[in-house]
């Protein structure tokens, strides 16, 4: 049993402990009061919208995320696989992505409210840099009796994912050859889907807009053999007259297995874009990190060798973001 004296002693000990904790609490390092007076670290999340996993944008976007994470304090960047250019611009618009890889023609449409952006203009889209030519490659199996764009009439043709930049290119090139979607069986397929369906015989040809060599095309070439459908000089001239953002681009012989001759094609430019709400200093730091680590981009995909600071504003179809302009002007 506790005696009255023991109870008093225990009570005194408890009171002393409470007093000690109360007096010492404000002196402990890391206390709530001390922590509140220190600057808190802030993480900035950067989502990079890319394209299909079998295309060129996705590995480049992954490399860019790695560059930003390693070189910019407080940044947590990641690459997202998407439906590419058109989808990416809409992701920037609603702030689901902070930067994106797109085609320069699609960026032009968005800012000017034309083509697929008619009635849905996005003037807040800003350019960060142009990167490399993206060539419109028309692929069929080596065994197919398809040797020109005109031969696509009546065929099952993969024109790219719905709403993608590739789909716009396919429609424009077919149009320059006098072919509409009514003349073909349209298949809206991504790079990877088009490759699988071409190998399986579910489509006769596919449009792929990407830097060459493209992984999806190499995959088909390794198992079935591919043939690139060339454009004629007349078709290229008509196309460029109507859409001046295209440039004539030869695909060199040997780009793909058993490709013995150069193939005439056209290209648009791959570019980086952001919304006008992205912080100017952050954009400056991203550009600085990117162009200080170009070897990392080349390691991710061979087109990285074509990305250079001195050509980063060539073919820029829209206004530069202030942070990018500051970087390129050396301020």
Order of alpha helices (4+ residues) and beta strands (2+ residues): alpha-alpha-beta-alpha-beta-alpha-beta-alpha-beta-beta-alpha-beta-alpha-beta-alpha-beta-alpha-beta-beta-alpha-alpha-alpha
